[in-house]
Amino acid sequence: MKKSNTNAYMALVVVSIFWGTTYLASRIGVRHTHGLMLAGVRQTIAGLLLIGFFLLRGYKFPERIVLSRLFVIGVMMLCLSNGLITWAMQYIPSGLCAIIVATVPIWITIFSYFLVQRTKFTILLVTGMLVGLMGVGGIFYDYLSSLTNPQFRFGILLTIIACISWAIGSVLTARWALKINFLYGAGFQMLFSGIVMTVIASIMGYSLPIDALNIELWGSLLYLIFIGSILGYSSYVFVLNNLPPSLASVYAYINPIVAVLLGWLILQEHLNWTTGISCLVTLGGVYLVNMAVNRNKKQYGTTKS
C-alpha cells in the first residue's frame, strides 16, 4: 500500500472518530456560553491560525472575487451550519443533533438536482431518501413528549436549517471550484464566519466569560479549535484528495454513532432500542443515497466523455 494511501486511511479514522466527538465538546461548551459565541470564537481563532500558517509559507492574499465567494461559502457552511448546530445543542441532545445532521447527503442530492442538474432520481436514490426519512421519523417518535417543548422544537428547526445550509454551501463549493489551496481557503471561511457569528452573538447580548477560569468551557473551546477545526478539517481535505468519494463518505456513518454513544455514556442522554434502530435505519438510507449518487456520477462521466 502506498504511503499516501496509508496516511489517507489514518486521516479517515481521525475524521470518523474525532469529528463525532465534537458534538460532545459543543454540548459541554454551550452550558457556559451561547452557541453562536462558542462557534464564532472557535472559527475565528482556527481561521487566524490557518491563514497565518499559509502567509508565513509565502502564500499571497486571494483575489477579491475569490474572497467574496469564500465569504458566501463560509457563511453558508460554518455560520448558518456549524453555528446553528452549536446553538441547537443548547436545546436538544448532541446525539439527536448528530443523527439529523447525518441526513446532509440527502439534502445535497436535492440541491444538486436544482443547482447542478447532474443528479437523476433513480429508484435506488428515492428508496434511500425514504428510508433515511423513516429513520429520522422513528427518532422523532421516540421524542414525542419532548416535541411539546418550544425550546426543543426550536433546536430541531435550527438543526434542519443547518443541514440545508451545509448542503447549499457544498453544492456552491463544487460549482465554483475556486482555484485556491483547500486549507488556505478554509481558513478564510472560518475567519469570515467566525467574525459574523461573534458579532451577532455580541449584538444579542452574549459574551465569552474570559474573566472566569471555567475548565469545561475552555477545554471545550480548545478541543473544538485544534481537534475539530484544524486537525479534523485538515484530515477531511486530505481524505477527499487521496481516497474515492464513496470511501471518504464513511465518516458520515460513524460520526453519529460516536456522538450518540458519547452523549449516552458521558452526558446520560436518552438512548434506547428505538433510538438505536432508528439511527441505523437513517444511516442505511444515507448509504443507499450515496450509492445511488456514485452510480449516477459514473454513468454521467461515461456519457460525458
N, C-alpha and C positions, 0 to 999 in steps of 0.2 A: 504493500500500500504506500502511495506517495506521501511524503511528509505533509504536503499541503492538505491532502485529504484527511490525514490523521488529525491535524490541527483543526480542520473544519468540523470533524466529528466531536472533538473535545469542546469546540465552541458551541456546537449544537446542544451538548449536555449542559453547558453553562446557561444558555438561553432557556432551555426547557425547565431546569430546576430553579435557577435564581430569579428569573422573571416571575415565576409563580410565588416566590417568597415576598415580592414587593407589595402584594395585596395585604399581607400581614403587616408589613412595615408601615404602609399607609394607614391601615386601620388603627394602629397604635398611635401614629403621629397625629391623627385628627382628633384624638382625645384631648389634645392640648392646644391646638390652633385650628383655624378654619382650613378646610381642604384646599381652597384656591391659594391661600397664603403658603401652605406647605408645598404644593406643587409648583407655585411660582418661584419660591426661593430655591427649590431643588433644581428646576430647569435653568434658572438664571446662572447659578454657580457652575453647574455642569457645562452649560454653554460657554461661559467665560473660560473655563479650563480647556475645553476642546479647541476653541478659537485661538487662545493663547499658544497652545501647543503647535498648531499649524503655522501661526505667524512667526514663531521662533524658528521654524524649519524653512522659512523663506517664502511662504505662500503669500500671494497678493490678495487684496480685497476683491470679492466678486463684483461683476458689473451691476449697475443699478437694476436692470431688468431681472437679473438672477436673484438679487437681494429681495426684490419685491415679491417674486414667486416663492422664495424661501419663507418670506413672512406669511404669505397666504397658507402655505402648506403647514408651517409651524403652528399657526393659529388653529387650523382645522384638526391636526393630528395630535397636538400636545396641549393646546389651551382648551379647545372645545371637546377634546377626548380625554387625555390624561388628567387635565384639571377637573373636569366634571366627574370623572370616575373617582378621583380622590375626595371630592366634595360628597359624592354619593355615599361613600363609606362612613360618613357621619350618621347615616340613617339606615343602612342595610348591611348585613353580614358580608365580610370580604369574600367568602366562598360563593355566595349567591351572585355577587357582582362579577366574579371571575367566570362563572358559568354563562352569564348573559353575554359577557364580552367574547366568549368562545364562538358566538354566532356571527362575528365580524365577517368571516369568509362569505356567508350568505348575503350580507349587505353589500360587500364588494362586488359579488356576482351581479346583483341587481343594478347597481350604479354603473358597472362596466357595460352593461347592456345599453343603457341610455346615453352614456358619455363616450364610450369607445365603440360600441356595437360590434364586438367580436365574440360575444357570448351567445350561444344558441341554447334555447331552453329545451334540453332533451328530457326523456323520461327519467333517466338517472338523476339529472340535476333537480328536477321538480320533486322527485321522491326524496332526495337528500334534504331539500328545503323543508318539506312537510314533516319528515322525521325529526329534524332539528327543532322545528317549532313545537312539535308534540312533546319533545323532551323538556323544553322551556315551560310549556303548559303544565306538565306534570310537576315541575318545581313550584310554579305559582300555586297549584292546587294544594301543595304542602304548606304554603304560606297564606292560605285564605284568611285566617284570622288576623294576620299582620296587615293585610291589604286595607283593613278598615282604618289603619293609622295613616293620617295625611302625610306625615314625615316619611313613612316607609314608601308610600306611593311616589312621593317626590324623588326619593332616592332611585327608585326604579326608572322614573322618567329621565333623570339625569344620565343614568347608565345607557339607556336606549339612544338618547341624543348623542352620547359619546361614541357609541358604536357606529352610528350613521356618519358622524363627523370623521372618524378614523377611516371609514370606507371611502368617503368622498376624497379625503386627503390622499389616500393610497392610489386612487384612480388618477388624480391630478398629477401625482408624482410620476406615475408611469407614462402619462400622456405628455407631460412637459419634457421629461428626460433631460434634466438640467446637466450641463457639462461642468460638473464640479465634483471634487472628491466627496464621496458619500458622508464620511465622518465630519469633514470640514463643513459641508452643508448642514449636517445635523446639528453642529454646534451653533450655527446661526438660527436654525429653527428653535432650538432650546432657548437661546438667549431672547429672541423676539417674543416667544410665547411666555417665557418666564417673566419678562418685564410687564407684558399685558396683564397676566394673572395677578402679579404683585400689586400693580396699580389699582386694578379692580377691587381686590381684597381690601386695600387700604381705603378706597373710597367707601366701601361697605362698612368701614369702621373696625376692621380686624388688623391685628399686628402680630409679629413674631415675638414672644416673650424672651428677648435676649438677656434681660436682667436676671432671669431665674435659671438656676442650674437644674434643668429637668433632664435626667438621663434618658428617659423614654423618648422625649421629643427630639433631642439632639442625636441620639442613637439612630432613631428612625430617619432623620434627615440625612445624616452622613451615609447611612446604608443606601438610601434611595439615590443619592448623588453618585456615589462611587460604584455601587453594585448594580443598581437599577438602570441608571442613565449611561454612565461611561463604560463599565465592563459589559453590561447586558447589551446595550445598543451596538457597541463595537463588535461584539461577538456575533450579533444578529447580522450585521452588514457583511462580516467575513463569511458567515454561513451562506448568505444569499449569493455571494460571488464565487463560491467554491463547491456548492452542492446543488443538485437539481431542486427546483421549487417544491416538487412533491415531497422530497425528503426534508427540506428546510421547514416545511409547514408542520412537521411532527411536534414542534414546541407547543403549538396551539392546542394539542390534545393533552399534553402533560401539565401545562400551567394551571388549568382549572382544578385538576386532581390535587396538585401540590397545595394550591390555595385553600381548597375545601378541607383537606386533612390538617393543615396547619391551623386554620381557623377553629376547627373542632378540638384539636389537641391543646392549643395554647390559649385560645380565647373562649373556649367552651361554646362555640357557635353550634347552631342546630344542625344535626346530621342523623338521618335515619335511612331505612331501606328505600323509601320513596324518593328522597333527595338523591341518594347514591345511584339508583337505577335511572332516574330522570337525567342525571348528569351524564351517564354513559350513553343514554339514548341521544341526547343532544350532540355529544361528541361523535357518535355514529353517523348522525345526519350531516354534520360538518365534514366528516371523512368522505361521505358519498358526494357531497358538493365539490370538494377538492378533486376527487377522482374524475367527476364529470368535466370540470373546468380543464384539467390536464389533458383529457381526451380531446376536448374542443381545440385546445392550443395545438396539439399535434395535427389534427385534421386541418386547422386553419393554416398552419405552417406548410403543410403538404400542398394544399391548393394554392397557396400564395406563391410558392416557388414554381 
